[in-house]
Amino acid sequence: MDAEERDQMRRIQTDEACSMVQLNMTSGQLMPLHKLAVEDVSTFHRAALDLQIELLHAR
């Protein structure tokens, strides 16, 4: 794995970790998720997927 692939993997892991933190923070709330919170999680998830696809193309 070269330096570019390692960097991509770190970025993917960071995006996934951010998504999980946001989901864990909101999972215990009794009120429905705020639309902006859902959009944030979706944005991180989409970014992680885009990076995974980019990594696959690089390989």
C-alpha positions in Angstrom: 0.0 0.0 0.0 1.6 3.3 -1.0 1.3 6.6 0.8 -1.6 7.8 -1.3 -3.6 4.7 -0.4 -2.8 5.0 3.3 -3.9 8.6 3.2 -7.2 7.6 1.6 -7.7 4.9 4.2 -7.1 7.4 7.0 -9.6 9.8 5.4 -12.2 7.1 5.1 -11.7 6.0 8.7 -12.1 9.6 9.9 -15.3 10.1 7.9 -16.7 6.8 9.3 -15.7 7.7 12.8 -17.4 11.1 12.5 -20.6 9.4 11.3 -20.5 7.0 14.2 -20.0 9.7 16.8 -22.9 11.7 15.4 -25.2 8.6 15.3 -24.2 7.6 18.9 -24.8 11.1 20.2 -28.3 11.2 18.7 -29.3 7.6 19.3 -30.1 8.2 23.0 -32.3 11.2 22.4 -36.0 10.7 22.7 -36.8 13.5 20.3 -36.6 12.9 16.6 -33.4 13.7 14.8 -33.1 17.2 13.6 -33.0 17.5 9.8 -29.5 19.1 9.9 -28.1 16.3 12.1 -29.3 13.8 9.5 -27.8 15.8 6.7 -24.5 15.9 8.6 -24.4 12.2 9.0 -25.4 11.7 5.4 -22.6 14.0 4.3 -19.9 12.1 6.2 -21.3 8.8 4.9 -21.3 10.0 1.3 -17.8 11.4 1.7 -16.6 8.0 3.0 -18.2 6.2 0.2 -16.7 8.5 -2.4 -13.3 8.0 -0.9 -13.7 4.2 -0.9 -14.7 4.3 -4.6 -11.7 6.6 -5.4 -9.4 4.1 -3.5 -10.8 1.2 -5.5 -10.1 3.0 -8.7 -6.5 3.9 -7.6 -5.8 0.2 -6.9 
